[in-house]
Amino acid sequence: MKELFTRIRKEFGEFNKKSKKVDELRLLKQRSKTYNEYIQIFRKTTRGGEYLGRLLVEEFKRGINGVIRRRLVEAESPLFIIEE
């Protein structure tokens, strides 16, 4: 791992606090946590990061359990389109 981090730093520069927040957010998964526990951890993880708006919502959905994510996606999709 140390060699990997050394190579990454050499290629891309030092990690900063914001990039570390992005990494933490990307690795965050609900797994066995309750929905409320996941929300609290997600909020704590996003403080000080650069994610806003739609990107933040997408990261939230990416980390939640599959059944809940599917229901959110279905709720955001219209059941029918009204033509004008």
Secondary structure, DSSP 8 states (H G I E B T S, - for coil): -HHHHHHHHHHH----HHHHHHHHHHH---TTS-HHHHHHHHHHHHTT----HHHHHHHHHHHS-HHHHHHHHHHHS-SS----
